[in-house]
Amino acid sequence: MIREGTDYFWYQRMIAIRGIDFTSPARARFSDNYQFKITFECMAPLEDDVEWKLIFVASPDHLELDQELDDCLVGPIPVGINSFEFDAGPPNPSKIPDEDILGVAAIILTGAYKDQEFVRVGYYQNTEYDNPEMNETPPARPRYERLIRELADKPRVTRFNIRWDNTPNPPLPQTGQVQSVPGAAFPRDYSGQYEQQAPLESAFVPNANDHPSMALG
């Protein structure tokens, strides 16, 4: 088991996300930007910047369809609570297969230090048309200007043990160091440390079929 105060715990606690607040509406046009504020805590001085990326996952089975929407470097980072605003453009619909335009996709926010990913926060996204008739009988060719997206309000958080500044290589995960919280599988999951981070109150989004605005056909 992982206990606070051990070296393994410390490696993961140099940066801890404390909140992600979307300033753009959860329900918006597919062509609108994603805008949100990230609040995180830095536990000790860092030598380098932290890189953040936002990735759109059109299909969980096809990595080549992922689109990097934007990235930014944040630093130098003082010890304590920090925040910044992220503004990323929408995915390019021409790069999404027609059969994957509607329904559930995902966006994933990743944080990396010295090319090592230490956290990813994923949100399910449902895409549909802006009127019931088009949703019941979708046009043969997608009408991108009529698409609406809606983000689930609860993310899944995946954390990774990495090497920070002037520390030994992190130990490999052992029995009891990898936890899976019951819930729907999220695309692009890796073996890592799954941990709930306040105030991100749930590590999983609800099942899309249980969400009234994300019902699947």
N, C-alpha and C positions, 0 to 999 in steps of 0.2 A: 504494500500500500504506500501511497505517496503522502508524506507528512510535511507540513510547513516547517521550515528550518533546515531541511535536508538540501544538499547541493542540487539534486535533481529538481526540486521545487524552485530553487532560486534561479536556475537557468531559464525557467519559463516565466519568471515574474519581473524581468527587466522592463517589459512593456505589457500593460494590462488594459484592455479596452473597458471603459466604464460606461459608455453609452454611444448609440448611433441614433441621431434624430434626423428624420427626413424633413427637409424644408420644402420640397416639392410634394404635391399631393400623392397619396397612395394610389389613387385612381386618376389617370391622366392619359393624354393622347400618346400613342405609341411613339410618335416623333418628338415628344418633349424630352428635355434633359432630366437626368437624375441629379438631384441636389440634396446634400445631407451634411450634417455636422458630426464629426467624430471627436469624442472626448476620451482621452486615455491618460494613464498614469505611468510616468517614468520613474523607476525605482533607484537608478544610479546613473551617473554621467555616462554618456555613450560617445564613442570616438567618431561615429559616422552617422549619416542621415538614415531615416527609415523610409522605405519605398512602399507606397500604397498603389494598388491597381484595382480597377473595377472590370469584371469579366462578365460577358453575357453568354449563357449556356443555352443554346437552342435545342440541343438534343443530348441527353446524358450518354448515349452510346456512340457519339461521333465527336471526338475531341477536335477534329479538324474544322468543325463548324463554330467553335468558340470564337468570340470576338472580344478583344481587349478594347474597352471603350475609352479608357483614359488611365494615366498614371501620374504620380507626383512624388517628389522627394520632400520630406519634412525634416528640417534640422537647421542649425543645431538645436537639440532638445534639452531644455532644463529639467532638472529633477522636480517631480511634483506633477500636478494635474495640468494637462495641456489640451488644446482643442484646435481644430482647423476645419475649414469648409471645403467640400469636394463637389465639383460641378463637372459631370461627365455627359457627353452626348449620347443619343440613342443608338441602338444597333443598326447596322445597314441591312434593311429588309431584303435587298437583292442577294445577300449572302446566306439567307435562310431558305431552305427548301420549302416549297409551297405547302407541303403536308405538315410542316412543323411551325407554320406561322401562328395558327390558332391553338389554344390550349395552354398547358403548363410548361413554362420554361423556368429559368432562374438567373439571378445576378449574384455574383460572388465578389466580395471585397477581400483582398488579400493584403497582408502586411509582411514585409521582408526586411531583414537586416543583413547587410553584406552578402546579398544573393541567397539568403536562407529564409524560407518562408516560415514564420512563426505563428501566424493566425490566419484563418479564413472565416468569413461570416457570410452565410448564404441565405438568400430570400427567394422563396418561390414567387413566380410572376405568372399571372393568367392573362392571356390576350384574347380578346373577342371583338366583335363588331359593336358599333354604337347603337344598334337597334335590334329588336328581337327577330324581325323578319330575316335579316341577313345572317343572324346566328343560326336560325332554323334551317335556312337554305343558303349556305355560303356561295358566293359567286365563283365561277369556274377559275377566274384569275383573281388573286388577292387584291383587295382595294385598300392599299396601305393608308390612305388618307382617312379612312373610316375606322381604323383600328384603335381600340382602347386597351390600355394595360392596367393591371391592378396588382399591387404588391401585398403579399401576406405580411402581417404585422409582427410575427415572431420569427426570429432567425434561428439557424443552426450554427453553432460556433464550434470550430475545430482548432485545437491548439497543438503546436509542434515543439518538441524539445530541440533547441539549436545551440550552437556555440556563440556566445556573446564575446565581449572584449576580454582578452587576457584570462580566459578560462580554459580548462582542459576540454577535450572533446566530450560531448554529453554522452552518458551511458545509453546503451540500447534499451528499448522498453523490455520489461520483464513481466512475468505473470502478475496481474493485478494493477499494472500501470497503464493499461488500455481499457477504457470503459466505453461501452455503447449504451446510450440512453435510449429506451424504447421509443420508437416513432418511425415515421416514414423515412425510407432511404433518401439521401440527398445526392445529386449528381456530383461527381468528382471527389468523392470521399477517399481519404487515405488513412492508413493506419497511423494514428497519432493519439494525442491526449485529448479526450473529449471532456470539456469542463464548462459548466454554466458560469457566466460572468455577470455579476450585478452591474447595472440594472437590466441586462439582457435576460429577461426573466424565464425564457424557455430556450432550450437548445434545439428545439424542433418547431417547425411550422405545423399547423394542423393539416390533416389529410385534406387534399384539394376537394374531394367529393363531399366533405363535411362543411365546406365553406360556401355560403349561398351564392357568392359572386364568382366562384371558381368551380362550379359543377362541370363535370366532364360528360361528354356525350357517350 
